[in-house]
Amino acid sequence: MTTYIALLRGINVGKAKRIAMADLRALLEGLGYTDVATLLNSGNVVFKASKGTPKKLATDISAAIASRLGIEVPVIVVSAKALALIARENPFASADDPSRLLVAFVADASVLAAMSAITPHVMAPEQFHIGSQAAYLHCASGILESKAAEALLGKVGKAATTRNWATVQKLQALVEEGQR
């Protein structure tokens, strides 16, 4: 069994696209996945699957959410191994406030190059880096004040879903806990 992390984009933000985490866990268990655990209320799920690629798992989860819950939601799935690589490649991991550091996850690493379009919006002391599997934006003055974060969370980041560094660390801990 391989451990995966499913990241749902844009759920439980405001009144639209509401999904209870208990329903999400039950849905994934219904798909045959095991050791399903959710983190926070924003669509972070750690689970184990005996077969499938991240892309196929994401497609299956998204289709099941649409058919069973009536909600269209993009899903990105990464393996535990990929999550560990994303964490290792983070050049800003030592940032003072992990809630000001965004990690942009993508289903296909080839779209990362397009994220360089936010570079003109990055204003010091902000920092931006594109890794092999994710992009990283450190908003030292805060995410809400950042034009680069606005671009990353908007049109430029349509093929991505973002999580702050604190959430990524919690996901890693949940993965490690499940592997004991």
C-alpha positions, -999 to 999 in steps of 0.1 A, spaced: 0 0 0 12 35 -9 4 65 11 -10 95 -7 -22 130 1 -53 144 -17 -56 182 -18 -89 196 -28 -90 231 -43 -114 257 -30 -137 238 -7 -152 252 25 -142 287 17 -173 309 23 -206 293 17 -199 276 -16 -185 241 -21 -191 229 14 -180 193 22 -180 178 56 -148 160 64 -167 130 77 -185 128 43 -151 131 25 -136 103 46 -166 81 39 -163 88 2 -127 79 0 -133 47 21 -161 39 -4 -136 41 -32 -116 14 -14 -89 35 1 -77 27 37 -64 46 67 -82 77 55 -76 107 77 -85 144 71 -66 174 83 -84 207 91 -116 215 72 -100 226 39 -98 194 19 -66 177 30 -68 139 31 -41 113 38 -50 78 26 -35 45 14 -42 29 -19 -30 -4 -33 -30 7 -69 -32 38 -92 -12 68 -101 -16 102 -84 -33 115 -116 -58 85 -117 -65 87 -80 -72 125 -83 -95 119 -113 -114 91 -94 -118 113 -62 -129 143 -82 -155 123 -102 -168 106 -70 -172 140 -53 -191 153 -84 -214 123 -87 -221 116 -50 -219 151 -34 -228 172 -65 -198 194 -62 -172 200 -89 -138 204 -73 -103 201 -86 -82 175 -67 -44 171 -67 -29 139 -53 7 135 -43 25 105 -29 40 106 5 74 104 -12 66 134 -34 54 154 -3 88 146 14 106 159 -17 85 190 -18 93 197 19 131 191 13 131 214 -17 115 243 3 142 270 4 122 290 29 114 263 54 131 282 82 107 312 78 97 327 111 60 324 105 49 293 85 15 307 79 31 333 56 48 307 34 26 292 6 34 260 -12 16 256 -45 10 220 -54 4 209 -90 -8 178 -107 17 181 -135 51 196 -128 52 210 -164 28 238 -154 53 251 -128 72 271 -154 40 292 -161 40 302 -124 70 324 -131 44 349 -143 40 360 -107 77 371 -105 70 408 -114 45 409 -84 71 396 -59 81 426 -38 109 426 -13 110 412 14 89 385 -4 107 355 -20 95 331 -47 110 298 -58 99 271 -83 111 237 -73 108 204 -93 74 195 -78 59 227 -63 63 265 -61 70 284 -29 61 319 -20 72 335 12 51 365 20 71 381 48 46 410 52 16 387 51 -4 369 25 -34 393 24 -11 422 15 8 404 -12 2 410 -49 23 379 -56 0 358 -34 -30 373 -51 -16 362 -85 -6 328 -72 -40 322 -57 -58 336 -88 -55 330 -125 -18 321 -125 -24 294 -100 -55 278 -116 -37 246 -121 -25 245 -85 -38 244 -50 -19 261 -22 -13 252 14 6 272 40 38 257 53 22 250 87 -4 228 70 23 210 49 41 202 81 9 189 97 3 167 66 39 153 69 33 145 105 0 127 97 18 107 70 46 98 94 21 88 121 3 65 96 36 48 87 44 38 122 
